[in-house]
Amino acid sequence: MSIDSDVAMLSSISSQLEDLGHRITEMAERYGATPDSALASELFGAERGLIGARRALDRARKFLNQT
């Protein structure tokens, strides 16, 4: 694989993680004011994990762009 295709792949994965994060947030917000607020808390934690993963992928993509 070339660096360009790796950069494109990382960008695509990052976009997918962003979409998943939005979907999880929407679900968490639905459960936030219900007796299932513990579920909302877990979902928000998952969203934070996805944000961290996206940031790591963005940093990796920047490293590849520098080479």
PyMOL Python script that loads the backbone (N, CA, C, O; Angstrom):
from pymol import cmd

cmd.read_pdbstr("""\
ATOM      1  N   MET A   1       0.839  -1.193   0.000  1.00  0.00           N
ATOM      2  CA  MET A   1       0.000   0.000   0.000  1.00  0.00           C
ATOM      3  C   MET A   1       0.876   1.245   0.000  1.00  0.00           C
ATOM      4  O   MET A   1       1.988   1.253   0.528  1.00  0.00           O
ATOM      5  N   SER A   2       0.353   2.266  -0.592  1.00  0.00           N
ATOM      6  CA  SER A   2       1.088   3.532  -0.615  1.00  0.00           C
ATOM      7  C   SER A   2       0.647   4.405   0.553  1.00  0.00           C
ATOM      8  O   SER A   2      -0.377   4.165   1.192  1.00  0.00           O
ATOM      9  N   ILE A   3       1.444   5.407   0.803  1.00  0.00           N
ATOM     10  CA  ILE A   3       1.108   6.344   1.877  1.00  0.00           C
ATOM     11  C   ILE A   3      -0.216   7.029   1.578  1.00  0.00           C
ATOM     12  O   ILE A   3      -1.027   7.232   2.482  1.00  0.00           O
ATOM     13  N   ASP A   4      -0.442   7.388   0.318  1.00  0.00           N
ATOM     14  CA  ASP A   4      -1.697   8.063  -0.039  1.00  0.00           C
ATOM     15  C   ASP A   4      -2.914   7.193   0.277  1.00  0.00           C
ATOM     16  O   ASP A   4      -3.923   7.692   0.775  1.00  0.00           O
ATOM     17  N   SER A   5      -2.820   5.897  -0.013  1.00  0.00           N
ATOM     18  CA  SER A   5      -3.965   5.026   0.268  1.00  0.00           C
ATOM     19  C   SER A   5      -4.140   4.827   1.766  1.00  0.00           C
ATOM     20  O   SER A   5      -5.266   4.687   2.242  1.00  0.00           O
ATOM     21  N   ASP A   6      -3.036   4.812   2.517  1.00  0.00           N
ATOM     22  CA  ASP A   6      -3.137   4.711   3.976  1.00  0.00           C
ATOM     23  C   ASP A   6      -3.783   5.958   4.566  1.00  0.00           C
ATOM     24  O   ASP A   6      -4.614   5.866   5.470  1.00  0.00           O
ATOM     25  N   VAL A   7      -3.400   7.121   4.054  1.00  0.00           N
ATOM     26  CA  VAL A   7      -4.002   8.375   4.511  1.00  0.00           C
ATOM     27  C   VAL A   7      -5.497   8.369   4.216  1.00  0.00           C
ATOM     28  O   VAL A   7      -6.303   8.767   5.057  1.00  0.00           O
ATOM     29  N   ALA A   8      -5.860   7.921   3.031  1.00  0.00           N
ATOM     30  CA  ALA A   8      -7.279   7.861   2.657  1.00  0.00           C
ATOM     31  C   ALA A   8      -8.040   6.890   3.552  1.00  0.00           C
ATOM     32  O   ALA A   8      -9.169   7.169   3.957  1.00  0.00           O
ATOM     33  N   MET A   9      -7.422   5.748   3.861  1.00  0.00           N
ATOM     34  CA  MET A   9      -8.070   4.772   4.725  1.00  0.00           C
ATOM     35  C   MET A   9      -8.282   5.330   6.127  1.00  0.00           C
ATOM     36  O   MET A   9      -9.353   5.161   6.711  1.00  0.00           O
ATOM     37  N   LEU A  10      -7.264   5.995   6.667  1.00  0.00           N
ATOM     38  CA  LEU A  10      -7.399   6.599   7.996  1.00  0.00           C
ATOM     39  C   LEU A  10      -8.482   7.665   8.002  1.00  0.00           C
ATOM     40  O   LEU A  10      -9.235   7.784   8.969  1.00  0.00           O
ATOM     41  N   SER A  11      -8.564   8.429   6.945  1.00  0.00           N
ATOM     42  CA  SER A  11      -9.599   9.454   6.839  1.00  0.00           C
ATOM     43  C   SER A  11     -10.987   8.818   6.811  1.00  0.00           C
ATOM     44  O   SER A  11     -11.910   9.302   7.465  1.00  0.00           O
ATOM     45  N   SER A  12     -11.128   7.751   6.065  1.00  0.00           N
ATOM     46  CA  SER A  12     -12.409   7.055   5.977  1.00  0.00           C
ATOM     47  C   SER A  12     -12.817   6.467   7.329  1.00  0.00           C
ATOM     48  O   SER A  12     -13.968   6.592   7.746  1.00  0.00           O
ATOM     49  N   ILE A  13     -11.877   5.836   7.999  1.00  0.00           N
ATOM     50  CA  ILE A  13     -12.170   5.259   9.316  1.00  0.00           C
ATOM     51  C   ILE A  13     -12.545   6.353  10.300  1.00  0.00           C
ATOM     52  O   ILE A  13     -13.473   6.189  11.092  1.00  0.00           O
ATOM     53  N   SER A  14     -11.828   7.466  10.256  1.00  0.00           N
ATOM     54  CA  SER A  14     -12.133   8.594  11.134  1.00  0.00           C
ATOM     55  C   SER A  14     -13.552   9.103  10.902  1.00  0.00           C
ATOM     56  O   SER A  14     -14.266   9.414  11.855  1.00  0.00           O
ATOM     57  N   SER A  15     -13.956   9.187   9.653  1.00  0.00           N
ATOM     58  CA  SER A  15     -15.315   9.629   9.333  1.00  0.00           C
ATOM     59  C   SER A  15     -16.352   8.644   9.855  1.00  0.00           C
ATOM     60  O   SER A  15     -17.404   9.049  10.350  1.00  0.00           O
ATOM     61  N   GLN A  16     -16.061   7.362   9.746  1.00  0.00           N
ATOM     62  CA  GLN A  16     -16.986   6.349  10.256  1.00  0.00           C
ATOM     63  C   GLN A  16     -17.113   6.445  11.772  1.00  0.00           C
ATOM     64  O   GLN A  16     -18.210   6.321  12.317  1.00  0.00           O
ATOM     65  N   LEU A  17     -15.994   6.666  12.449  1.00  0.00           N
ATOM     66  CA  LEU A  17     -16.038   6.820  13.906  1.00  0.00           C
ATOM     67  C   LEU A  17     -16.850   8.048  14.304  1.00  0.00           C
ATOM     68  O   LEU A  17     -17.585   8.025  15.291  1.00  0.00           O
ATOM     69  N   GLU A  18     -16.710   9.118  13.529  1.00  0.00           N
ATOM     70  CA  GLU A  18     -17.486  10.328  13.808  1.00  0.00           C
ATOM     71  C   GLU A  18     -18.983  10.033  13.678  1.00  0.00           C
ATOM     72  O   GLU A  18     -19.776  10.452  14.521  1.00  0.00           O
ATOM     73  N   ASP A  19     -19.364   9.316  12.628  1.00  0.00           N
ATOM     74  CA  ASP A  19     -20.764   8.964  12.436  1.00  0.00           C
ATOM     75  C   ASP A  19     -21.266   8.093  13.589  1.00  0.00           C
ATOM     76  O   ASP A  19     -22.357   8.321  14.110  1.00  0.00           O
ATOM     77  N   LEU A  20     -20.481   7.109  13.980  1.00  0.00           N
ATOM     78  CA  LEU A  20     -20.872   6.265  15.106  1.00  0.00           C
ATOM     79  C   LEU A  20     -21.024   7.083  16.382  1.00  0.00           C
ATOM     80  O   LEU A  20     -21.952   6.866  17.161  1.00  0.00           O
ATOM     81  N   GLY A  21     -20.119   8.012  16.588  1.00  0.00           N
ATOM     82  CA  GLY A  21     -20.203   8.878  17.771  1.00  0.00           C
ATOM     83  C   GLY A  21     -21.497   9.664  17.814  1.00  0.00           C
ATOM     84  O   GLY A  21     -22.125   9.777  18.866  1.00  0.00           O
ATOM     85  N   HIS A  22     -21.900  10.209  16.671  1.00  0.00           N
ATOM     86  CA  HIS A  22     -23.160  10.959  16.619  1.00  0.00           C
ATOM     87  C   HIS A  22     -24.347  10.054  16.930  1.00  0.00           C
ATOM     88  O   HIS A  22     -25.261  10.443  17.658  1.00  0.00           O
ATOM     89  N   ARG A  23     -24.326   8.867  16.384  1.00  0.00           N
ATOM     90  CA  ARG A  23     -25.430   7.939  16.618  1.00  0.00           C
ATOM     91  C   ARG A  23     -25.507   7.524  18.079  1.00  0.00           C
ATOM     92  O   ARG A  23     -26.596   7.434  18.647  1.00  0.00           O
ATOM     93  N   ILE A  24     -24.353   7.271  18.688  1.00  0.00           N
ATOM     94  CA  ILE A  24     -24.324   6.892  20.097  1.00  0.00           C
ATOM     95  C   ILE A  24     -24.788   8.052  20.971  1.00  0.00           C
ATOM     96  O   ILE A  24     -25.524   7.847  21.936  1.00  0.00           O
ATOM     97  N   THR A  25     -24.364   9.262  20.638  1.00  0.00           N
ATOM     98  CA  THR A  25     -24.782  10.439  21.404  1.00  0.00           C
ATOM     99  C   THR A  25     -26.296  10.608  21.351  1.00  0.00           C
ATOM    100  O   THR A  25     -26.932  10.870  22.372  1.00  0.00           O
ATOM    101  N   GLU A  26     -26.868  10.458  20.170  1.00  0.00           N
ATOM    102  CA  GLU A  26     -28.322  10.582  20.049  1.00  0.00           C
ATOM    103  C   GLU A  26     -29.036   9.567  20.938  1.00  0.00           C
ATOM    104  O   GLU A  26     -30.020   9.897  21.601  1.00  0.00           O
ATOM    105  N   MET A  27     -28.540   8.343  20.948  1.00  0.00           N
ATOM    106  CA  MET A  27     -29.143   7.314  21.773  1.00  0.00           C
ATOM    107  C   MET A  27     -28.967   7.644  23.257  1.00  0.00           C
ATOM    108  O   MET A  27     -29.908   7.514  24.040  1.00  0.00           O
ATOM    109  N   ALA A  28     -27.776   8.066  23.634  1.00  0.00           N
ATOM    110  CA  ALA A  28     -27.512   8.400  25.039  1.00  0.00           C
ATOM    111  C   ALA A  28     -28.419   9.529  25.513  1.00  0.00           C
ATOM    112  O   ALA A  28     -28.928   9.500  26.633  1.00  0.00           O
ATOM    113  N   GLU A  29     -28.613  10.513  24.661  1.00  0.00           N
ATOM    114  CA  GLU A  29     -29.466  11.639  25.044  1.00  0.00           C
ATOM    115  C   GLU A  29     -30.916  11.210  25.242  1.00  0.00           C
ATOM    116  O   GLU A  29     -31.622  11.786  26.069  1.00  0.00           O
ATOM    117  N   ARG A  30     -31.363  10.212  24.496  1.00  0.00           N
ATOM    118  CA  ARG A  30     -32.724   9.705  24.686  1.00  0.00           C
ATOM    119  C   ARG A  30     -32.897   9.042  26.043  1.00  0.00           C
ATOM    120  O   ARG A  30     -33.977   9.100  26.631  1.00  0.00           O
ATOM    121  N   TYR A  31     -31.833   8.410  26.546  1.00  0.00           N
ATOM    122  CA  TYR A  31     -31.915   7.701  27.818  1.00  0.00           C
ATOM    123  C   TYR A  31     -31.481   8.544  29.015  1.00  0.00           C
ATOM    124  O   TYR A  31     -31.599   8.099  30.156  1.00  0.00           O
ATOM    125  N   GLY A  32     -30.986   9.746  28.769  1.00  0.00           N
ATOM    126  CA  GLY A  32     -30.431  10.564  29.843  1.00  0.00           C
ATOM    127  C   GLY A  32     -31.413  10.948  30.926  1.00  0.00           C
ATOM    128  O   GLY A  32     -31.034  11.030  32.095  1.00  0.00           O
ATOM    129  N   ALA A  33     -32.653  11.185  30.575  1.00  0.00           N
ATOM    130  CA  ALA A  33     -33.646  11.646  31.554  1.00  0.00           C
ATOM    131  C   ALA A  33     -34.646  10.541  31.898  1.00  0.00           C
ATOM    132  O   ALA A  33     -35.792  10.821  32.250  1.00  0.00           O
ATOM    133  N   THR A  34     -34.214   9.311  31.795  1.00  0.00           N
ATOM    134  CA  THR A  34     -35.094   8.179  32.086  1.00  0.00           C
ATOM    135  C   THR A  34     -34.500   7.375  33.237  1.00  0.00           C
ATOM    136  O   THR A  34     -33.385   7.646  33.681  1.00  0.00           O
ATOM    137  N   PRO A  35     -35.244   6.396  33.711  1.00  0.00           N
ATOM    138  CA  PRO A  35     -34.667   5.513  34.739  1.00  0.00           C
ATOM    139  C   PRO A  35     -33.439   4.746  34.244  1.00  0.00           C
ATOM    140  O   PRO A  35     -32.695   4.174  35.041  1.00  0.00           O
ATOM    141  N   ASP A  36     -33.233   4.737  32.929  1.00  0.00           N
ATOM    142  CA  ASP A  36     -32.067   4.061  32.352  1.00  0.00           C
ATOM    143  C   ASP A  36     -30.886   5.005  32.189  1.00  0.00           C
ATOM    144  O   ASP A  36     -30.100   4.852  31.254  1.00  0.00           O
ATOM    145  N   SER A  37     -30.748   5.984  33.088  1.00  0.00           N
ATOM    146  CA  SER A  37     -29.667   6.958  32.947  1.00  0.00           C
ATOM    147  C   SER A  37     -28.288   6.307  33.074  1.00  0.00           C
ATOM    148  O   SER A  37     -27.303   6.858  32.583  1.00  0.00           O
ATOM    149  N   ALA A  38     -28.203   5.147  33.722  1.00  0.00           N
ATOM    150  CA  ALA A  38     -26.917   4.436  33.781  1.00  0.00           C
ATOM    151  C   ALA A  38     -26.503   4.012  32.380  1.00  0.00           C
ATOM    152  O   ALA A  38     -25.317   4.023  32.052  1.00  0.00           O
ATOM    153  N   LEU A  39     -27.464   3.641  31.560  1.00  0.00           N
ATOM    154  CA  LEU A  39     -27.184   3.302  30.173  1.00  0.00           C
ATOM    155  C   LEU A  39     -26.641   4.521  29.433  1.00  0.00           C
ATOM    156  O   LEU A  39     -25.680   4.417  28.671  1.00  0.00           O
ATOM    157  N   ALA A  40     -27.255   5.661  29.659  1.00  0.00           N
ATOM    158  CA  ALA A  40     -26.791   6.900  29.028  1.00  0.00           C
ATOM    159  C   ALA A  40     -25.348   7.181  29.422  1.00  0.00           C
ATOM    160  O   ALA A  40     -24.536   7.571  28.585  1.00  0.00           O
ATOM    161  N   SER A  41     -25.036   6.984  30.680  1.00  0.00           N
ATOM    162  CA  SER A  41     -23.674   7.223  31.146  1.00  0.00           C
ATOM    163  C   SER A  41     -22.675   6.325  30.415  1.00  0.00           C
ATOM    164  O   SER A  41     -21.610   6.785  30.004  1.00  0.00           O
ATOM    165  N   GLU A  42     -23.015   5.065  30.254  1.00  0.00           N
ATOM    166  CA  GLU A  42     -22.132   4.143  29.534  1.00  0.00           C
ATOM    167  C   GLU A  42     -21.985   4.536  28.067  1.00  0.00           C
ATOM    168  O   GLU A  42     -20.895   4.457  27.501  1.00  0.00           O
ATOM    169  N   LEU A  43     -23.088   4.960  27.458  1.00  0.00           N
ATOM    170  CA  LEU A  43     -23.041   5.378  26.059  1.00  0.00           C
ATOM    171  C   LEU A  43     -22.189   6.629  25.882  1.00  0.00           C
ATOM    172  O   LEU A  43     -21.427   6.730  24.920  1.00  0.00           O
ATOM    173  N   PHE A  44     -22.312   7.586  26.808  1.00  0.00           N
ATOM    174  CA  PHE A  44     -21.466   8.778  26.724  1.00  0.00           C
ATOM    175  C   PHE A  44     -19.991   8.407  26.893  1.00  0.00           C
ATOM    176  O   PHE A  44     -19.119   9.014  26.272  1.00  0.00           O
ATOM    177  N   GLY A  45     -19.717   7.404  27.738  1.00  0.00           N
ATOM    178  CA  GLY A  45     -18.343   6.929  27.876  1.00  0.00           C
ATOM    179  C   GLY A  45     -17.822   6.330  26.585  1.00  0.00           C
ATOM    180  O   GLY A  45     -16.669   6.545  26.211  1.00  0.00           O
ATOM    181  N   ALA A  46     -18.677   5.576  25.904  1.00  0.00           N
ATOM    182  CA  ALA A  46     -18.294   5.002  24.611  1.00  0.00           C
ATOM    183  C   ALA A  46     -18.030   6.112  23.601  1.00  0.00           C
ATOM    184  O   ALA A  46     -17.090   6.031  22.810  1.00  0.00           O
ATOM    185  N   GLU A  47     -18.864   7.148  23.632  1.00  0.00           N
ATOM    186  CA  GLU A  47     -18.665   8.287  22.722  1.00  0.00           C
ATOM    187  C   GLU A  47     -17.307   8.950  22.970  1.00  0.00           C
ATOM    188  O   GLU A  47     -16.595   9.288  22.024  1.00  0.00           O
ATOM    189  N   ARG A  48     -16.955   9.132  24.238  1.00  0.00           N
ATOM    190  CA  ARG A  48     -15.656   9.726  24.553  1.00  0.00           C
ATOM    191  C   ARG A  48     -14.509   8.857  24.027  1.00  0.00           C
ATOM    192  O   ARG A  48     -13.499   9.373  23.549  1.00  0.00           O
ATOM    193  N   GLY A  49     -14.677   7.542  24.121  1.00  0.00           N
ATOM    194  CA  GLY A  49     -13.662   6.634  23.585  1.00  0.00           C
ATOM    195  C   GLY A  49     -13.502   6.785  22.081  1.00  0.00           C
ATOM    196  O   GLY A  49     -12.387   6.760  21.561  1.00  0.00           O
ATOM    197  N   LEU A  50     -14.622   6.943  21.388  1.00  0.00           N
ATOM    198  CA  LEU A  50     -14.566   7.135  19.937  1.00  0.00           C
ATOM    199  C   LEU A  50     -13.901   8.457  19.572  1.00  0.00           C
ATOM    200  O   LEU A  50     -13.169   8.541  18.586  1.00  0.00           O
ATOM    201  N   ILE A  51     -14.160   9.484  20.368  1.00  0.00           N
ATOM    202  CA  ILE A  51     -13.512  10.783  20.126  1.00  0.00           C
ATOM    203  C   ILE A  51     -11.998  10.631  20.274  1.00  0.00           C
ATOM    204  O   ILE A  51     -11.231  11.149  19.462  1.00  0.00           O
ATOM    205  N   GLY A  52     -11.580   9.919  21.314  1.00  0.00           N
ATOM    206  CA  GLY A  52     -10.147   9.682  21.508  1.00  0.00           C
ATOM    207  C   GLY A  52      -9.537   8.895  20.362  1.00  0.00           C
ATOM    208  O   GLY A  52      -8.425   9.186  19.923  1.00  0.00           O
ATOM    209  N   ALA A  53     -10.266   7.901  19.881  1.00  0.00           N
ATOM    210  CA  ALA A  53      -9.779   7.100  18.753  1.00  0.00           C
ATOM    211  C   ALA A  53      -9.657   7.956  17.499  1.00  0.00           C
ATOM    212  O   ALA A  53      -8.682   7.838  16.757  1.00  0.00           O
ATOM    213  N   ARG A  54     -10.645   8.819  17.261  1.00  0.00           N
ATOM    214  CA  ARG A  54     -10.577   9.708  16.096  1.00  0.00           C
ATOM    215  C   ARG A  54      -9.375  10.630  16.179  1.00  0.00           C
ATOM    216  O   ARG A  54      -8.688  10.849  15.181  1.00  0.00           O
ATOM    217  N   ARG A  55      -9.118  11.166  17.350  1.00  0.00           N
ATOM    218  CA  ARG A  55      -7.968  12.062  17.513  1.00  0.00           C
ATOM    219  C   ARG A  55      -6.663  11.322  17.243  1.00  0.00           C
ATOM    220  O   ARG A  55      -5.759  11.864  16.606  1.00  0.00           O
ATOM    221  N   ALA A  56      -6.564  10.084  17.727  1.00  0.00           N
ATOM    222  CA  ALA A  56      -5.355   9.290  17.488  1.00  0.00           C
ATOM    223  C   ALA A  56      -5.179   9.017  15.995  1.00  0.00           C
ATOM    224  O   ALA A  56      -4.064   9.090  15.478  1.00  0.00           O
ATOM    225  N   LEU A  57      -6.273   8.705  15.303  1.00  0.00           N
ATOM    226  CA  LEU A  57      -6.185   8.486  13.858  1.00  0.00           C
ATOM    227  C   LEU A  57      -5.788   9.760  13.128  1.00  0.00           C
ATOM    228  O   LEU A  57      -5.014   9.714  12.171  1.00  0.00           O
ATOM    229  N   ASP A  58      -6.308  10.887  13.569  1.00  0.00           N
ATOM    230  CA  ASP A  58      -5.938  12.167  12.947  1.00  0.00           C
ATOM    231  C   ASP A  58      -4.454  12.455  13.133  1.00  0.00           C
ATOM    232  O   ASP A  58      -3.794  12.947  12.218  1.00  0.00           O
ATOM    233  N   ARG A  59      -3.931  12.148  14.320  1.00  0.00           N
ATOM    234  CA  ARG A  59      -2.489  12.348  14.554  1.00  0.00           C
ATOM    235  C   ARG A  59      -1.675  11.417  13.657  1.00  0.00           C
ATOM    236  O   ARG A  59      -0.665  11.824  13.083  1.00  0.00           O
ATOM    237  N   ALA A  60      -2.121  10.168  13.542  1.00  0.00           N
ATOM    238  CA  ALA A  60      -1.414   9.212  12.681  1.00  0.00           C
ATOM    239  C   ALA A  60      -1.429   9.680  11.231  1.00  0.00           C
ATOM    240  O   ALA A  60      -0.428   9.572  10.523  1.00  0.00           O
ATOM    241  N   ARG A  61      -2.565  10.198  10.801  1.00  0.00           N
ATOM    242  CA  ARG A  61      -2.671  10.703   9.424  1.00  0.00           C
ATOM    243  C   ARG A  61      -1.711  11.872   9.208  1.00  0.00           C
ATOM    244  O   ARG A  61      -1.094  11.978   8.148  1.00  0.00           O
ATOM    245  N   LYS A  62      -1.582  12.742  10.197  1.00  0.00           N
ATOM    246  CA  LYS A  62      -0.654  13.868  10.074  1.00  0.00           C
ATOM    247  C   LYS A  62       0.789  13.379   9.968  1.00  0.00           C
ATOM    248  O   LYS A  62       1.576  13.924   9.193  1.00  0.00           O
ATOM    249  N   PHE A  63       1.140  12.339  10.755  1.00  0.00           N
ATOM    250  CA  PHE A  63       2.483  11.774  10.654  1.00  0.00           C
ATOM    251  C   PHE A  63       2.742  11.230   9.256  1.00  0.00           C
ATOM    252  O   PHE A  63       3.815  11.438   8.689  1.00  0.00           O
ATOM    253  N   LEU A  64       1.748  10.528   8.699  1.00  0.00           N
ATOM    254  CA  LEU A  64       1.917   9.998   7.346  1.00  0.00           C
ATOM    255  C   LEU A  64       2.069  11.106   6.313  1.00  0.00           C
ATOM    256  O   LEU A  64       2.848  10.978   5.369  1.00  0.00           O
ATOM    257  N   ASN A  65       1.335  12.179   6.491  1.00  0.00           N
ATOM    258  CA  ASN A  65       1.434  13.298   5.558  1.00  0.00           C
ATOM    259  C   ASN A  65       2.784  13.986   5.607  1.00  0.00           C
ATOM    260  O   ASN A  65       3.183  14.632   4.639  1.00  0.00           O
ATOM    261  N   GLN A  66       3.500  13.857   6.728  1.00  0.00           N
ATOM    262  CA  GLN A  66       4.810  14.488   6.871  1.00  0.00           C
ATOM    263  C   GLN A  66       5.912  13.680   6.225  1.00  0.00           C
ATOM    264  O   GLN A  66       7.005  14.197   5.994  1.00  0.00           O
ATOM    265  N   THR A  67       5.643  12.408   5.926  1.00  0.00           N
ATOM    266  CA  THR A  67       6.700  11.562   5.369  1.00  0.00           C
ATOM    267  C   THR A  67       6.789  11.690   3.869  1.00  0.00           C
ATOM    268  O   THR A  67       7.629  11.043   3.243  1.00  0.00           O
TER     269      THR A  67
END
""", "prot")
cmd.dss("prot")
cmd.show_as("cartoon", "prot")
cmd.util.cbc("prot")
cmd.orient("prot")
